[in-house]
Amino acid sequence: MEICPLTDSHPVPAATREVISDIVAAVRAGDDALIGVLLARLAPMADTTALLLLRHRLNHDLGALPEPGAEVSGCCADGRRA
């Protein structure tokens, strides 16, 4: 069975969805400190479906991530090639 965060096949609890929404808002605002706090809050409650939902929200709400299968190039923060 395919896991999809947008269906009820593997529902994401409301509390987890709220933290994900807060993370998206913090990313939109560029608030690195708050992003860190919210990711720490999400970690103990996150499962695969929650992480897929976070990725989906960041990708579609912010346009921050490439489409699946897209080639990604550039440098990492430490100078390594991505």
Buried (B, 14 or more C-beta within 10 A) or exposed (E): EEEEBEEEEBEBEEEBBEBBBBBBBBBEEEEEEBBEBBBEBBEEEBEEBBBBBBBBBBBEEEEEBEEEEEEEEEEEEEEEEE
